[in-house]
Amino acid sequence: MKKILENQVPFPIDAESDNFTAALSSSLVITKGYTEDTPYWCVPNRRYCIHCSPCGDNLLERIAYALFYDEHAKLEGIIMDVLDNVTAESAMDTVGMVNAINGVLVEARWHAAEAFCGADNLLCNICTNKEIHNRLRDVFFARYTMEENDETHGIGWKIWGAIGVGPKTGYNITPQSADLILQKETQETLKCLFAKVFENDRTVCAEIQACLEQF
């Protein structure tokens, strides 16, 4: 016998496996009006949180950390350094790294914006604080999906284009990709594009933090 579940709220395709979207829980709890004192279910212990360990502290501040924390800031520096030191021997590894990072950026930021901006998606339907929801919707749309606005999703396609990756290559790198990344012009283009990506994350992070400060 099959049980039919009714009134299901759609969620962005594949977003359930996207740790970036999962990390947006801080945004979700503030739009629902949660505070540090709101009880929440602890899955590992199968009970409501009793703050038995550090994981229960400062919960509202933790997406913001998804966008701006030490490892996130270090990654920007690593990308810039690697692009400044590409050699014939390292070209294939470097372009492989660029492609892998870019794939996460394109998908994760799109899912994040879709979750807030789509009228039929999860976060839009369960938010109780509409003012904060609208603020987050606007910044996610502007920085992640708004076309011709240096948005991260569009930048991701430019990064793919710079290294010769796209539908025709199955979004995989090719020997041509290694040749392209050895060119100084390509390196400078990629550095500029990645700088915009990290700036978009910082802008979104700042707005999330500003919303958190209202509680």
C-alpha positions in Angstrom: 0.0 0.0 0.0 1.3 3.4 -0.9 0.7 6.4 1.3 0.1 9.7 -0.6 1.5 12.7 1.1 -0.4 15.8 0.4 0.4 19.6 0.5 4.2 19.0 0.2 6.3 22.2 -0.1 8.8 21.9 -3.0 12.5 22.5 -2.2 15.2 23.4 -4.8 16.2 20.3 -6.8 19.2 18.5 -5.2 19.5 21.1 -2.5 19.0 18.5 0.2 22.6 17.3 -0.5 24.0 20.8 -0.6 25.8 21.7 2.6 25.7 25.4 1.8 21.9 25.5 1.7 21.8 23.5 4.9 24.1 26.1 6.5 21.4 28.7 5.8 19.6 27.5 8.9 20.6 30.7 10.7 18.7 32.7 8.1 15.7 30.4 8.5 15.5 30.7 12.3 15.6 34.5 12.2 12.8 34.7 9.6 10.7 32.4 11.9 11.4 34.7 14.8 13.4 32.2 16.8 15.7 33.3 19.6 18.4 31.7 21.6 15.8 30.6 24.1 13.6 28.8 21.5 13.7 25.0 22.2 14.9 23.0 19.2 15.2 19.2 18.6 18.7 17.6 19.0 18.8 14.7 16.5 21.9 12.9 18.0 20.4 12.9 21.5 16.7 12.5 20.4 15.5 15.3 22.8 15.2 19.0 22.9 18.5 20.8 23.4 19.5 21.2 27.0 22.9 22.9 26.1 24.8 19.9 27.2 27.8 20.8 25.0 29.2 23.8 23.1 27.2 22.9 20.0 24.2 24.4 21.6 25.7 27.8 22.1 25.4 30.8 19.8 23.2 29.0 17.4 21.8 32.0 15.7 25.2 33.2 14.7 26.3 30.0 13.2 25.4 30.9 8.5 26.6 33.5 8.9 29.7 31.5 9.6 29.0 29.4 6.4 29.8 32.5 4.4 32.5 34.2 6.5 34.8 32.2 8.6 38.5 31.5 8.7 38.6 28.7 6.1 36.3 30.7 3.8 38.7 33.7 3.9 41.7 31.4 3.6 40.3 29.8 0.4 40.2 33.2 -1.4 43.9 33.7 -0.6 44.8 30.1 -1.7 43.0 30.6 -5.0 44.8 33.9 -5.7 48.2 32.4 -4.8 47.7 29.3 -6.9 46.7 31.4 -10.0 49.8 33.5 -9.5 52.0 30.5 -9.6 50.7 28.3 -12.4 53.4 26.2 -14.2 53.2 23.7 -17.1 53.5 20.9 -14.5 50.8 22.2 -12.3 48.4 23.5 -14.9 46.1 20.5 -15.1 45.8 20.2 -11.3 45.2 24.0 -11.0 42.5 24.0 -13.6 40.9 21.0 -12.0 40.8 22.8 -8.6 39.3 25.9 -10.2 36.6 23.7 -11.9 35.8 21.8 -8.8 35.4 25.0 -6.7 33.3 26.7 -9.4 30.9 23.8 -9.6 30.1 24.2 -5.9 29.7 28.0 -6.3 27.3 27.7 -9.2 25.0 25.1 -7.7 25.1 26.1 -4.0 24.5 29.9 -4.4 21.7 29.2 -6.9 20.0 26.9 -4.5 20.4 29.4 -1.7 18.8 32.2 -3.7 16.1 29.9 -5.1 15.1 28.9 -1.6 14.5 32.5 -0.6 13.3 34.0 -3.8 11.0 31.3 -5.3 7.3 31.9 -4.4 6.7 28.1 -4.1 9.8 27.1 -2.3 10.3 26.1 1.3 11.7 29.2 3.0 9.2 31.5 1.4 6.3 29.6 2.7 7.4 29.0 6.3 8.9 32.5 7.1 6.9 34.4 9.7 9.0 37.6 9.8 8.3 39.0 6.3 10.5 42.1 6.7 13.6 40.0 7.3 12.5 37.5 4.7 12.2 40.3 2.1 15.6 41.7 3.0 17.3 38.3 2.7 15.4 37.6 -0.5 16.6 40.9 -2.1 20.3 40.4 -1.2 20.3 36.7 -2.2 18.7 37.6 -5.6 21.0 40.5 -6.3 24.2 38.8 -5.3 23.6 35.2 -6.5 21.1 35.1 -9.4 20.2 38.5 -10.8 21.4 38.5 -14.4 23.9 41.0 -15.6 24.7 42.1 -12.1 28.0 40.3 -11.4 26.0 37.7 -9.6 27.7 34.6 -8.5 25.7 32.2 -10.8 26.6 34.3 -13.9 30.2 34.6 -12.8 30.4 30.8 -12.5 29.6 30.5 -16.2 32.2 33.1 -17.0 34.8 31.0 -15.0 33.8 27.9 -17.0 34.1 29.9 -20.2 37.6 31.1 -19.3 38.9 27.6 -18.9 37.0 26.1 -21.8 34.5 24.1 -19.8 30.8 23.8 -20.5 28.0 21.5 -21.8 30.2 20.3 -24.7 32.8 19.0 -22.3 30.3 17.6 -19.8 31.6 20.4 -17.4 34.9 18.6 -17.2 38.3 20.0 -17.9 40.3 19.1 -21.0 43.9 19.5 -22.2 42.8 22.8 -23.7 41.8 24.0 -20.2 45.3 23.5 -19.0 46.6 25.5 -22.0 44.2 28.3 -21.2 45.1 28.6 -17.5 48.8 28.9 -18.4 47.9 32.2 -20.1 48.5 35.3 -18.0 45.3 36.9 -19.4 43.2 33.8 -18.2 44.9 33.9 -14.8 44.0 37.6 -14.3 40.5 37.1 -15.5 39.9 34.2 -13.0 41.4 36.2 -10.2 39.0 39.1 -10.9 36.0 36.8 -11.2 36.7 34.9 -8.0 37.2 38.2 -6.2 33.7 39.2 -7.1 32.4 35.8 -5.9 33.9 36.3 -2.4 32.7 39.9 -2.3 29.2 38.7 -3.0 29.5 36.2 -0.1 30.7 39.0 2.2 27.7 41.2 1.2 25.2 38.4 1.9 26.9 37.6 5.1 26.8 41.2 6.3 23.0 41.3 5.6 22.4 38.0 7.5 24.4 39.4 10.5 22.5 42.6 10.4 19.2 40.6 10.6 20.6 38.5 13.4 21.3 41.7 15.4 17.6 42.5 15.5 17.0 39.6 17.9 
